[in-house]
Each structure stands twice: as C-alpha cells, then as structure tokens.
Amino acid sequence: MLSPDHRLTGADSFRSATRGRRAGTRTLVVHLALGEGHDPARVGLVVSKAVGNAVVRNRVKRRLRHLAREHVSSLPGAAVLVVRALPAAAGATYPELGADLARGLDRVLA
C-alpha cells in the first residue's frame, strides 16, 4: 500500500502528469511529470472499465499499487507518476506487470 504522502488525489493532479513524459508498453502507459520543490513523489493509478469487471480491475489495481510502492523511492522529488492500465493488463501476470512498469519508468526517466 502506498503511504498517504505518496498518493495522488484530485483530477487536477492527474492532469498535471499528462504534461510530462509518456511511455507505453503492452499492458501500461506511464506518465511522469517532474515537479519542483521538496514534496515527495506521488503516484496515481487509472484502471478503466475497459480492463474488465470490478474483480479484475481491483486485482490489477492491487498489483500496480504494490509495484509502484517499490519504485516510488527511485523517482525524483516532487515527481507525479500516473500509471494507466490497458485492457491487456487484465490477463498479465504479476511479473509481466512489474517488467512493463520498470520498462516504462526507464523510458520516461531517460
């Protein structure tokens, strides 16, 4: 679970990440906007109904939340990260989601 300091809330915060860099993989699209200041990095997840029913969406969200927690310490300060799940995420295994998230983060941080 992400700590409250690292959670992204509010539509404006999510929109701010779309002004940054973007990288897509088979199962995810990663948006990263670098901010200024000493705020902690924040992470938000977007899992739409296109991914599947409520059970599937919640499973994908739980997996992504856990994976994002592992990467939040490597993000620059005041960064805003939004991870959007694509329909292919419904059938992806935990290691596949982890590899796609790492690949997407490497691309936007490069």
Backbone as JSON, one array per atom type, in Angstrom:
{
  "sequence": "MLSPDHRLTGADSFRSATRGRRAGTRTLVVHLALGEGHDPARVGLVVSKAVGNAVVRNRVKRRLRHLAREHVSSLPGAAVLVVRALPAAAGATYPELGADLARGLDRVLA",
  "N": [[0.84, -1.18, 0.0], [0.5, 2.21, -0.79], [1.84, 4.98, 0.97], [-0.01, 7.68, 2.49], [1.25, 10.13, 1.85], [2.37, 9.68, -0.61], [0.32, 9.29, -2.37], [-1.68, 10.09, -5.15], [-4.19, 12.4, -5.58], [-7.23, 13.83, -6.73], [-8.45, 15.4, -9.67], [-7.04, 17.43, -10.99], [-4.4, 17.0, -10.27], [-3.89, 14.56, -11.55], [-4.17, 15.37, -14.2], [-1.98, 17.05, -14.42], [0.17, 15.35, -14.74], [-0.01, 14.53, -17.35], [1.2, 16.45, -18.82], [3.82, 15.89, -18.8], [6.38, 13.47, -19.52], [5.77, 10.51, -21.52], [5.36, 7.0, -21.77], [4.7, 3.97, -23.4], [3.75, 0.56, -22.91], [3.04, -2.94, -23.45], [0.99, -3.5, -21.63], [0.62, -1.23, -20.07], [0.48, 2.38, -19.73], [2.68, 4.88, -18.97], [2.89, 7.92, -17.34], [4.88, 10.69, -16.57], [5.57, 13.52, -14.74], [7.85, 15.92, -13.92], [8.33, 17.69, -10.99], [8.93, 20.69, -9.06], [10.53, 21.52, -6.03], [10.28, 20.33, -2.61], [8.5, 18.36, -2.15], [7.21, 15.01, -1.67], [7.46, 12.32, -4.06], [4.6, 11.46, -5.97], [2.05, 9.05, -6.71], [-0.38, 7.88, -9.0], [-3.11, 5.82, -10.06], [-4.81, 4.59, -12.92], [-7.41, 2.71, -13.84], [-9.54, 1.63, -16.04], [-12.96, 0.7, -16.97], [-12.63, -0.69, -19.28], [-10.65, -2.49, -18.85], [-11.72, -4.64, -17.46], [-14.16, -6.47, -15.47], [-15.28, -5.53, -12.12], [-13.89, -7.15, -10.28], [-11.59, -7.94, -11.69], [-10.48, -5.42, -12.3], [-9.9, -4.46, -9.71], [-8.0, -6.35, -8.89], [-5.92, -5.8, -10.68], [-5.38, -3.16, -9.9], [-4.49, -3.56, -7.23], [-2.14, -5.03, -7.68], [-0.64, -3.18, -9.22], [-0.42, -1.06, -7.41], [1.18, -2.2, -5.41], [3.51, -2.72, -6.89], [4.2, -0.12, -7.69], [4.85, 1.02, -5.27], [7.33, -0.07, -4.77], [8.9, 1.32, -6.57], [8.67, 4.03, -6.01], [10.57, 5.27, -4.4], [12.71, 5.62, -6.08], [12.02, 7.65, -7.74], [12.38, 11.07, -8.83], [12.33, 13.9, -6.57], [9.2, 15.49, -5.87], [7.97, 14.5, -8.13], [5.34, 13.47, -10.33], [3.63, 10.65, -10.94], [1.67, 8.81, -13.11], [0.01, 5.86, -13.7], [-1.48, 4.14, -16.2], [-3.62, 1.54, -16.83], [-3.89, -0.74, -19.49], [-6.25, -2.65, -21.5], [-4.98, -5.15, -21.86], [-3.7, -5.59, -19.48], [-5.34, -7.0, -17.81], [-5.04, -9.74, -18.29], [-2.41, -10.11, -17.69], [0.39, -11.37, -15.86], [1.71, -10.99, -12.5], [4.61, -10.69, -12.55], [4.87, -9.87, -15.26], [3.48, -7.43, -15.32], [5.13, -6.04, -13.55], [7.56, -5.98, -14.98], [6.76, -4.49, -17.22], [6.08, -2.05, -15.99], [8.58, -1.28, -14.94], [10.04, -1.05, -17.34], [8.61, 1.01, -18.61], [9.03, 3.11, -16.78], [11.83, 3.35, -16.96], [12.04, 4.36, -19.54], [10.7, 6.89, -19.39], [12.24, 8.19, -17.55], [14.68, 8.41, -18.74]],
  "CA": [[0.0, 0.0, 0.0], [1.23, 3.48, -0.82], [1.56, 5.85, 2.11], [-0.83, 8.85, 2.07], [2.09, 11.18, 1.28], [2.74, 9.31, -1.98], [-0.88, 9.05, -3.17], [-2.13, 11.19, -6.0], [-5.63, 12.56, -5.5], [-7.74, 15.01, -7.41], [-8.34, 15.38, -11.12], [-6.0, 18.37, -11.44], [-3.1, 16.34, -10.09], [-3.75, 13.58, -12.61], [-3.97, 16.11, -15.45], [-0.63, 17.64, -14.45], [1.12, 14.34, -15.2], [-0.08, 14.37, -18.8], [2.07, 17.45, -19.42], [5.19, 15.39, -18.72], [6.79, 12.46, -20.49], [4.88, 9.36, -21.59], [5.89, 5.8, -22.41], [3.72, 2.9, -23.42], [4.16, -0.83, -23.02], [1.92, -3.78, -23.87], [-0.09, -3.5, -20.64], [0.55, 0.02, -19.3], [1.01, 3.66, -20.21], [3.26, 5.57, -17.81], [3.05, 9.37, -17.49], [5.7, 11.24, -15.49], [5.83, 14.96, -14.78], [8.81, 16.29, -12.88], [7.97, 18.93, -10.31], [9.98, 21.38, -8.32], [10.24, 21.64, -4.61], [10.72, 19.24, -1.75], [7.39, 17.45, -1.92], [7.54, 13.64, -2.05], [6.9, 11.84, -5.32], [3.24, 10.95, -5.8], [1.67, 8.05, -7.71], [-1.81, 7.66, -9.2], [-3.43, 4.71, -10.95], [-6.04, 4.7, -13.7], [-7.81, 1.4, -14.35], [-10.9, 1.87, -16.51], [-13.82, -0.46, -17.16], [-12.16, -1.43, -20.44], [-9.75, -3.54, -18.38], [-12.52, -5.8, -17.09], [-15.17, -6.22, -14.44], [-14.76, -4.97, -10.87], [-12.92, -8.08, -9.68], [-10.36, -7.85, -12.47], [-9.91, -4.08, -12.1], [-9.31, -4.37, -8.37], [-6.78, -7.16, -8.86], [-4.89, -5.03, -11.39], [-5.01, -2.01, -9.04], [-3.67, -4.04, -6.1], [-0.81, -5.37, -8.19], [0.07, -1.96, -9.61], [-0.12, -0.3, -6.19], [2.33, -2.84, -4.77], [4.68, -2.5, -7.75], [4.55, 1.31, -7.65], [5.47, 1.28, -3.97], [8.75, -0.43, -4.89], [9.6, 2.27, -7.44], [8.45, 5.43, -5.62], [11.79, 5.83, -3.83], [13.66, 5.93, -7.15], [11.54, 8.8, -8.5], [12.89, 12.35, -8.36], [11.43, 14.6, -5.67], [8.06, 16.24, -6.41], [7.51, 13.91, -9.38], [3.96, 12.97, -10.36], [3.59, 9.47, -11.79], [0.34, 8.23, -13.34], [0.1, 4.59, -14.41], [-2.77, 3.8, -16.78], [-3.66, 0.15, -17.26], [-4.55, -1.04, -20.75], [-7.02, -3.9, -21.38], [-4.09, -6.32, -21.79], [-3.26, -5.77, -18.09], [-6.24, -7.95, -17.16], [-4.5, -11.09, -18.42], [-0.98, -10.13, -17.39], [0.8, -11.87, -14.55], [2.4, -10.01, -11.66], [5.94, -10.36, -13.1], [4.73, -9.14, -16.52], [3.16, -6.04, -14.97], [6.33, -5.45, -12.96], [8.52, -5.71, -16.05], [6.25, -3.38, -18.03], [6.21, -0.81, -15.22], [10.01, -0.93, -14.9], [10.41, -0.62, -18.69], [8.02, 2.33, -18.83], [9.75, 4.09, -15.94], [13.16, 3.58, -17.54], [11.88, 5.21, -20.73], [10.36, 8.27, -19.08], [13.33, 8.79, -16.75], [15.89, 8.54, -19.57]],
  "C": [[0.89, 1.24, 0.0], [0.87, 4.31, 0.41], [0.76, 7.05, 1.62], [0.0, 9.98, 1.45], [2.4, 10.93, -0.2], [1.53, 9.05, -2.88], [-1.28, 10.3, -3.93], [-3.65, 11.24, -5.93], [-6.03, 13.81, -6.25], [-7.46, 14.99, -8.89], [-7.24, 16.31, -11.64], [-4.62, 17.76, -11.32], [-2.86, 15.32, -11.19], [-3.48, 14.27, -13.94], [-2.56, 16.68, -15.55], [0.39, 16.63, -14.96], [1.1, 14.19, -16.72], [0.76, 15.42, -19.53], [3.53, 17.02, -19.41], [5.49, 14.4, -19.83], [5.86, 11.25, -20.41], [5.6, 8.21, -22.28], [4.85, 4.7, -22.31], [4.38, 1.54, -23.52], [2.92, -1.63, -23.43], [0.74, -3.66, -22.93], [-0.31, -2.17, -19.95], [0.96, 1.22, -20.14], [1.44, 4.42, -18.96], [3.45, 7.04, -18.16], [3.87, 9.87, -16.31], [5.93, 12.72, -15.73], [6.77, 15.28, -13.61], [8.41, 17.63, -12.3], [9.17, 19.55, -9.64], [9.57, 21.5, -6.87], [10.71, 20.4, -3.86], [9.58, 18.29, -1.39], [7.8, 16.03, -2.29], [6.91, 13.3, -3.41], [5.53, 11.24, -5.05], [2.87, 10.07, -6.98], [0.15, 7.94, -7.78], [-2.02, 6.55, -10.21], [-4.75, 4.98, -11.66], [-6.32, 3.32, -14.29], [-9.29, 1.52, -14.74], [-11.68, 0.56, -16.67], [-13.42, -1.27, -18.39], [-11.24, -2.58, -20.04], [-10.54, -4.79, -18.01], [-13.56, -5.44, -16.05], [-14.49, -5.77, -13.14], [-13.7, -5.86, -10.23], [-11.57, -7.96, -10.38], [-9.69, -6.5, -12.26], [-9.25, -3.95, -10.75], [-8.05, -5.19, -8.24], [-5.64, -6.42, -9.53], [-4.44, -3.85, -10.54], [-4.14, -2.45, -7.87], [-2.26, -4.35, -6.55], [-0.01, -4.13, -8.53], [0.45, -1.12, -8.4], [1.12, -0.87, -5.5], [3.6, -2.62, -5.58], [5.14, -1.04, -7.7], [5.25, 1.67, -6.35], [6.96, 0.96, -4.01], [9.55, 0.61, -5.67], [9.52, 3.72, -6.96], [9.73, 6.06, -5.04], [12.81, 6.2, -4.9], [13.23, 7.13, -7.99], [12.15, 10.09, -7.96], [11.87, 13.03, -7.46], [10.39, 15.41, -6.41], [7.58, 15.71, -7.76], [6.07, 13.43, -9.23], [3.93, 11.85, -11.4], [2.15, 8.97, -11.89], [0.54, 6.98, -14.19], [-1.31, 4.24, -14.88], [-2.71, 2.39, -17.31], [-4.43, 0.03, -18.57], [-5.32, -2.35, -20.6], [-6.16, -5.16, -21.28], [-3.6, -6.59, -20.37], [-4.12, -6.79, -17.35], [-5.68, -9.37, -17.2], [-3.04, -11.2, -18.09], [-0.71, -10.67, -16.0], [1.51, -10.75, -13.79], [3.8, -9.68, -12.2], [5.87, -9.59, -14.42], [4.4, -7.67, -16.25], [4.38, -5.34, -14.39], [7.37, -5.09, -14.01], [8.06, -4.55, -16.91], [6.36, -2.05, -17.29], [7.67, -0.36, -15.17], [10.47, -0.41, -16.26], [9.86, 0.78, -18.98], [8.71, 3.41, -18.03], [11.14, 4.38, -16.48], [13.06, 4.52, -18.73], [11.59, 6.65, -20.37], [11.43, 8.95, -18.25], [14.59, 9.03, -17.58], [15.96, 9.88, -20.25]]
}
